[in-house]
């Protein structure tokens, strides 16, 4: 019975406001003291609520509903994603905030009260009603919101932060059976589908072949004689043992700048065994 009563009161509240919500989606509005407030922008989002209050230790992540009109903002911070009645008393986890055109802040956490009724969450949109009295933290002034509602307020999706892929310096180093190998020459080139990186001295050549479109990750290495996208080789004079196993890890690959960096290791066997360890490279092809 209580559930149906809450829904009925919510419907009455919605249709008692000055605008017909069926023509406003999304909508966020109410009466601030005696002035009609209608947000130009409204949204719901997941936030990290780590404010230093007595109640904030009860939860870290919260849902925040906001309505913004120029320099004014009304918001409700709710302790979880879900429908129901959220009380806005100082001892409760949920709270309301209001910031006026001068930047003055009011909150129900400062001897305020009220409630938010989330009547429906559908397709990640919030519909419900609200009322509250909030007080300023700096003085005893208060603000009242009545006949408030929000209708199909959508979850805000923050645009992904575009990761800056570095351009690596050209380098090549590894250990050959435990001995540090620092090549005199490091070079790289690309074909239509693959890239070749080489580190060499007068006596030793180590090569890596990788696909041109390779993404960060770890991949198995095999011998140059095998038909594979990921290959390695070791050559010293006429001695060229066959790569038995190994891995290459791509840390970054800036395809626009043709710059790739990563690590590698492999084992090659012939007349003797060659262990390549602690390999690191930066190729600009």
N, C-alpha and C positions, 0 to 999 in steps of 0.2 A: 504493500500500500504506500509506504514511504517513497519507494522508487517512482511510482506513478504520479504521486503528488509533486515530487521534485520536477519531473518532466512536464507536468501540467503548468506548474508555476513558471517554468522556463519558457514555455510557449506563450503564456500570457505576457511575460516580460518582453519577449521579442516583438510581439505584435503591438505592444503598447508604445514602443519607441517611434520616433518621428519618421524614420525611413523604413520602407518595406524591404526586409532582408532578402526576399526572393529576387530582388533586382540588384543586390549588392553582395557579390561573392568574390573574394573574401570581404568580411566587414568586421569592424572593431569600433564600438562607440558606446557612449554613456553620457550622463549629466555630471559635469564637474561643478560642484556647488550649485550654481543656477545656470551654468553655461554649457551648451551642447558641445560635446567633443566627439569628433569623428576622425579616426586615423586615416592618413593618406597611405600608410604602409603598415601592414600587419604580418606577423610571422611567428612560428614556433621553432625553437631550436634546442638542441642538447647543449648544456653549458656545464662548466666546471664551477660549482658553487663552493668556493673555498673562503668566503668572507669570514672574518674573525668574529663569530657570534657564538652564543651559548648553544645554539641549535645546529650549527653547521657541521659539527662532528658526526651527526646522525646520517649524513649522506654527502657524497662528493659530487656525483653527476645528477643534474636536475633538468627538468623541462622548463623553458622560459617562454611565455606568451607575451608578445609586445605589440603595442599599437603606437605609431609615431606620427605626429603631425607637426611639421616644421621643427621647432626646437622643443616641443613637448613630447614626453614619452610616458606611457603607462605600461607597466609590466607586472606579470605574476610569475613567481618562481615556485614550481611545484616539485615535490620530492620524488615523484616517479611518473612514468608514462602510464596513463590509465584514466578511465572515467570515474566519476564520483564527486563528492562534496569535499572541498579543501577549505578548512577554517584558516583565517588569516590573523589569528591572535598572536601576541608576542611569544607565547610558549610553544607555538606550532611550527613545524618545519616549513610549511608554505608561507609565503609573504607577498605583499604587493608593494610596488614602488611607483612614485610619480615624480617626474622632473619637469619644472615649469619653464617658461621661456627665458627666465633669468638664470637657469641652471640650478635653482634651489631644489634640494632633494627632500622628499617625504617618504616615509615607510611605515607599514603597519608593525614593524618590529619595535617602534618607539611608542608604546602604549596605544597601538591602533587596534582595529578589529574589522571583521568582515568575512566574506566567503567567496569562493569561486566554485561554480557548478560546471563541471565538464560533463555535458549531457551526451555527447557523441564524438567518438574518434572514428573516422571513416576515410579510407584512402589517404592516411597520414594527414588529415585535416582535423582541426579542433572546432567544435561548436558548443556553446554554453553561455552562461550569464555570470555577472559579478556585481558586487557592491563592496565598498570598504571606506573606512576612515583611516587616514594616515597622518602622522605627525612629523614635523621637521626635527632633525637631530640638533639643530642649532638654537631653536627657540620653541615656543609653545604653539606656534601657528599650525593649523590643521587644514586638510583638504578632504572633501567628501565626494565620493563617486557613487551615484545611484543609477538605476535603470540601465545598467551596463550589459552589453552582450557582445559576443564574438561569434562569427559564423563562417565556417569552412576556412579557418585560418590555416594556411599551409605550413608544413615544415620547410624551413629555409635550408637549402643545400649550399654550403659554402663552396665557392669555386676551388678546385684542387690547386694546391701550390705547385707551380711548375718548378721542378727541381733543376738546378743549374748543373749541367754535366761538365766536369772539368776538362780542360785540355792539358794532357800530361806532358811532361818533358820526356825527351827521348833518352832511354837508358835500358840496360840489360845486365843482369847479374844472376849468378847461381853458384852452387857448390857442385863440383865434380868429384865424387868419392870423398867428400869432406873438404876438398881444397877449393878456395874461392876462385871463381872464374870471372874476370872482368874483361870483356872483349875490347879489342882496339877499334872495331867497327860495329855499328848498330844501324840497320836500315830496314825499311819496310816498303812494301808495294802492294797494290791491289789489282785484281782482275775483275771479271764480270760477276763472279759469285764468291770469290775468296780473297783473303789477304795473307801475305807471307811476311813473317818477321824473322830477322836473322841477327844473331850475335856471333862475331867471329874474331879469331886471332890468326896469326900466320899458320898455326898448326891445328886449330880446333874450330869447327863450325857447328853451331846449334841452330836448328830451324823449327819454326812453328807455323803450321797452316791452320787458319780458322775461317769459318764462313763470314762473308762480308756483312751479313745482317745480324751477327751474334749479339745477344743480349747479356746483361750481367747474370752470372750464375756459374756453376761448376759443371765441367764437361769431361768425359773420358778421352784420353789421348791414345792413339795407336801409331803404328809405324807408317812411314811415307809410302811403303809398298802396298798398303791396304787402301781400298776405296772407302774413304771416310772423310767427313768434313773437318775432323779434329785430328791433326797429325803432328808428330814431332820426329826429329832425327838428330843423331849425334854422329859426327864424322871427324876423325883424326887421321890425316894422311889417307891411306887406303883402308884403314880400319873403320867400318861402318856397321856396328852391331844393330840388331833389330829391336825396336822398341816393343817391350812386352806389355807394359801397362803404364798408366800415368793419368794425371788430371791437370786441367787448366781452369783457373778461376778468373772470370772477367769481373773486375771491380767497377770499371766505368768504360763506356763507349760513346763518345761524341761523334755521331755519324756525320753531322753537318761539317764539323771541323776535321773529320777523319783522324781521330785521336783515340787510342785504346790503351788501357792499362790493366794489369792483372798479375797473377802468380801462376807458377807451374812446377811440376815435378814429374819425373818418369824414370823407369828402369829399362835399360837396353842390354841385351845379351848377345855376345858373339864368342870370340876366343876368350874374352874376359867380360865381366859384368860392370856396367857403368851405371852408377846411381846419381841421378841429377836431383838435387834437393834445393830448397830455399830459393827457387827461381822467381825472379821479379822482372817485369818488363814495362816499358812505355814505348809504344810505336806510334809514329805519325806517318801515315801512308798517303 
